Amino acid sequence: MKTIRDYIFELNTTLLVDTLFELEGDKLYDLYYRNTPIEYHDEHIEYDETVRELTVIEYAQAKRKELYDYIRYLKSIEADESPNLKTGVIYAFGEYEKNYFDRWQVRLLFLEDLLADPENCKNRTFVGVPFSEVLRFSVADNKFTQEIVYKVIARVLHVASHTGYRQENRETYLARVKADRGDFELYMPINEWSRFSFGDDPAHICHGETAESQKKLNEAWKAIYEYEMCTMKREREIIMKAFRR
């Protein structure tokens, strides 16, 4: 398996930036359709105010420049090869069919945990993990992961930048987690991290639903979740087979 660092060097940078930029689409939607100004700070531009309002084009140009600089910065970092670190594996599951069904996830697991206890192996967050460790993660050779590899790598880089494109907010983030949870795992199980970040998972309740339609909605979400868990198990089994040959 190749590492995240390998892919950053091998993939077409423009296509990777395009895919990363798609993850900012929600902000562009607010700006374009709701006329909600985006606040953007660029330390490379000299002006009196540190925050200004941008047009869609200005935002897009500035964001793309940021993303190119981010990838260039990652290329300058060596992967941490410390022998005491576990083998992180990035893999995708779910389903992706353009213009039809797009419901897929990208997760991190530790290979040692998967091989030792597949049933209890946890998906892990890597928010706040040093870039040098993120770059050493292996990417599964599974067919599904490789079919959407640009999306997979973009999602990893997006999550890794949660504390900033230079991880300038990393210490603040770690202090906030420690204040909330006390001692904690840096590679926190993804469910625990979600509760820390977003609170308890709310029920899927939509305004205006009748009792009958809400029941159907709950059933639909349950079916989607069960399908995702089924595909997750499938992808994990492929990973295990590759390492048990």
C-alpha positions as CSV (number, residue, x, y, z in Angstrom):
1,M,0.0,0.0,0.0
2,K,1.1,3.5,-0.7
3,T,1.1,6.3,1.9
4,I,-0.7,9.6,1.9
5,R,2.6,11.3,1.2
6,D,3.1,9.0,-1.8
7,Y,-0.2,10.0,-3.2
8,I,0.4,13.7,-2.7
9,F,3.4,13.5,-4.9
10,E,1.9,11.1,-7.5
11,L,-1.6,12.6,-8.0
12,N,-2.3,15.5,-10.3
13,T,-2.1,18.5,-8.0
14,T,-4.7,20.6,-10.0
15,L,-7.2,17.7,-9.8
16,L,-6.5,17.2,-6.1
17,V,-7.0,20.9,-5.4
18,D,-10.3,20.8,-7.5
19,T,-11.5,17.9,-5.3
20,L,-10.5,19.6,-2.1
21,F,-12.2,22.8,-3.2
22,E,-15.5,20.9,-3.6
23,L,-15.4,20.4,0.2
24,E,-15.9,24.2,0.5
25,G,-19.0,24.2,-1.7
26,D,-21.3,24.8,1.3
27,K,-19.7,28.2,1.9
28,L,-20.0,29.1,-1.8
29,Y,-23.7,28.1,-1.7
30,D,-24.3,30.5,1.2
31,L,-22.5,33.3,-0.5
32,Y,-24.1,32.9,-4.0
33,Y,-27.6,31.8,-3.1
34,R,-28.2,33.4,0.3
35,N,-26.1,36.5,-0.3
36,T,-24.2,35.7,3.0
37,P,-20.8,37.4,3.0
38,I,-17.8,35.1,3.7
39,E,-15.3,36.3,6.1
40,Y,-11.8,35.5,4.9
41,H,-8.4,36.3,6.2
42,D,-5.3,36.1,4.0
43,E,-2.0,36.9,5.8
44,H,-0.3,37.5,2.5
45,I,-2.4,40.5,1.6
46,E,-1.7,43.8,3.2
47,Y,-4.7,45.9,4.1
48,D,-5.9,47.7,7.2
49,E,-8.7,45.4,8.2
50,T,-7.8,41.8,9.0
51,V,-11.2,40.6,7.8
52,R,-13.1,41.7,4.7
53,E,-16.1,40.6,2.6
54,L,-15.4,38.8,-0.6
55,T,-17.2,38.1,-3.9
56,V,-17.6,34.5,-5.1
57,I,-14.7,34.9,-7.5
58,E,-12.4,36.5,-4.9
59,Y,-13.2,33.7,-2.4
60,A,-12.6,31.0,-5.0
61,Q,-9.3,32.4,-6.1
62,A,-8.1,33.0,-2.5
63,K,-9.2,29.5,-1.4
64,R,-7.6,27.7,-4.3
65,K,-4.3,29.6,-3.6
66,E,-4.5,28.5,0.0
67,L,-5.0,24.9,-1.0
68,Y,-2.1,24.9,-3.4
69,D,0.1,26.4,-0.7
70,Y,-1.2,23.7,1.8
71,I,-0.2,20.8,-0.5
72,R,3.1,22.4,-1.2
73,Y,3.7,22.7,2.5
74,L,2.8,19.0,3.0
75,K,5.3,18.0,0.4
76,S,8.0,19.7,2.4
77,I,7.3,17.5,5.5
78,E,8.8,14.0,6.0
79,A,6.6,11.2,7.2
80,D,7.2,10.1,10.8
81,E,8.8,6.7,10.7
82,S,8.9,6.1,14.4
83,P,8.7,2.3,15.0
84,N,6.4,2.8,18.1
85,L,3.5,4.2,15.9
86,K,0.8,1.8,14.8
87,T,0.1,1.2,11.1
88,G,-2.8,3.6,10.2
89,V,-4.8,2.5,7.2
90,I,-7.2,4.8,5.3
91,Y,-10.1,3.1,3.6
92,A,-13.4,4.0,2.0
93,F,-16.8,2.3,2.2
94,G,-20.3,2.9,1.2
95,E,-21.2,3.5,-2.4
96,Y,-20.4,6.1,-5.1
97,E,-22.3,6.4,-8.3
98,K,-22.2,9.8,-10.0
99,N,-25.6,11.4,-10.5
100,Y,-27.3,8.5,-8.7
101,F,-26.1,7.5,-5.2
102,D,-23.3,9.3,-3.4
103,R,-23.1,8.0,0.2
104,W,-19.5,7.1,1.2
105,Q,-17.2,7.5,4.1
106,V,-13.5,7.7,4.6
107,R,-12.1,6.3,7.8
108,L,-8.8,5.5,9.6
109,L,-8.2,2.2,11.5
110,F,-5.1,0.7,12.9
111,L,-4.0,-2.5,11.1
112,E,-2.8,-4.1,14.3
113,D,-6.2,-3.6,15.9
114,L,-8.0,-5.0,12.9
115,L,-5.9,-8.2,12.7
116,A,-6.1,-8.8,16.4
117,D,-9.8,-8.2,16.9
118,P,-11.8,-7.4,13.8
119,E,-15.1,-7.2,15.6
120,N,-14.0,-4.5,18.0
121,C,-11.6,-2.6,15.8
122,K,-12.6,1.1,16.0
123,N,-12.5,3.8,13.4
124,R,-10.3,6.6,14.6
125,T,-10.2,10.4,14.2
126,F,-7.0,12.1,13.2
127,V,-8.0,15.7,13.9
128,G,-5.1,17.3,15.7
129,V,-2.6,14.5,14.7
130,P,0.7,16.0,13.5
131,F,1.0,16.2,9.7
132,S,4.1,14.0,9.8
133,E,2.0,11.1,11.2
134,V,-0.9,11.7,8.8
135,L,1.5,11.5,5.9
136,R,2.6,8.0,7.0
137,F,-0.9,6.5,6.8
138,S,-1.3,3.8,4.3
139,V,-4.1,3.9,1.8
140,A,-6.0,0.6,1.2
141,D,-5.6,-1.0,-2.2
142,N,-9.2,-2.0,-2.2
143,K,-11.0,-1.5,-5.5
144,F,-13.6,0.9,-4.1
145,T,-11.0,3.1,-2.3
146,Q,-8.9,3.3,-5.4
147,E,-11.8,4.1,-7.7
148,I,-12.4,7.3,-5.7
149,V,-8.8,7.9,-4.6
150,Y,-8.8,11.7,-5.3
151,K,-11.9,12.0,-3.1
152,V,-10.3,9.8,-0.5
153,I,-7.0,11.8,-0.3
154,A,-8.9,15.1,-0.5
155,R,-11.1,14.1,2.5
156,V,-8.0,13.1,4.5
157,L,-6.3,16.4,3.8
158,H,-9.5,18.2,4.6
159,V,-9.8,16.5,8.0
160,A,-6.1,16.9,8.7
161,S,-6.4,20.7,8.2
162,H,-9.1,21.0,10.9
163,T,-6.6,22.8,13.1
164,G,-5.2,25.0,10.2
165,Y,-3.2,24.5,7.0
166,R,-0.1,24.8,9.2
167,Q,-1.7,23.3,12.2
168,E,-1.4,26.8,13.8
169,N,-4.5,26.1,16.0
170,R,-3.4,22.6,17.1
171,E,-2.5,23.4,20.6
172,T,-5.7,25.4,21.2
173,Y,-7.7,22.4,19.9
174,L,-5.9,19.9,22.1
175,A,-6.3,22.2,25.1
176,R,-10.1,22.4,24.4
177,V,-10.4,18.6,24.2
178,K,-8.4,18.1,27.4
179,A,-10.5,20.7,29.2
180,D,-13.7,18.9,28.1
181,R,-12.6,15.3,28.5
182,G,-9.5,15.2,30.7
183,D,-7.0,12.6,29.6
184,F,-7.9,11.5,26.0
185,E,-6.5,9.5,23.1
186,L,-5.2,11.6,20.3
187,Y,-6.5,9.0,17.9
188,M,-9.9,9.2,19.5
189,P,-12.6,6.6,18.4
190,I,-14.6,8.4,15.7
191,N,-17.9,8.1,17.6
192,E,-16.4,9.7,20.7
193,W,-14.9,12.5,18.6
194,S,-18.3,13.1,16.9
195,R,-20.0,13.5,20.3
196,F,-17.3,15.9,21.5
197,S,-17.6,18.0,18.3
198,F,-21.3,17.9,17.6
199,G,-23.0,16.6,20.7
200,D,-25.2,13.6,20.8
201,D,-26.4,12.5,17.4
202,P,-29.8,14.1,17.0
203,A,-32.8,12.2,15.5
204,H,-33.4,12.8,11.9
205,I,-36.5,15.0,12.3
206,C,-37.6,17.2,9.5
207,H,-40.0,20.1,9.9
208,G,-43.5,19.3,8.7
209,E,-43.2,15.5,8.8
210,T,-46.3,13.6,9.7
211,A,-46.1,10.7,12.1
212,E,-46.2,8.3,9.2
213,S,-43.6,10.1,7.1
214,Q,-41.3,10.5,10.1
215,K,-41.5,6.8,10.7
216,K,-40.6,6.1,7.0
217,L,-37.7,8.6,7.3
218,N,-36.3,6.9,10.4
219,E,-36.6,3.6,8.6
220,A,-34.7,5.0,5.6
221,W,-31.9,6.3,7.8
222,K,-31.7,3.0,9.6
223,A,-31.4,1.2,6.3
224,I,-28.7,3.5,5.1
225,Y,-26.7,3.0,8.3
226,E,-27.0,-0.8,8.1
227,Y,-25.9,-0.7,4.5
228,E,-22.9,1.4,5.3
229,M,-21.9,-1.0,8.1
230,C,-22.3,-3.9,5.7
231,T,-19.9,-2.2,3.2
232,M,-17.5,-1.3,6.0
233,K,-17.3,-4.9,7.0
234,R,-16.7,-5.9,3.4
235,E,-13.9,-3.4,2.9
236,R,-12.3,-4.5,6.2
237,E,-12.3,-8.1,5.2
238,I,-10.5,-7.2,2.0
239,I,-7.8,-5.4,3.9
240,M,-7.4,-8.4,6.3
241,K,-7.1,-10.9,3.4
242,A,-4.4,-8.8,1.8
243,F,-2.3,-9.0,5.0
244,R,-2.9,-12.6,5.9
245,R,-1.7,-14.1,2.6
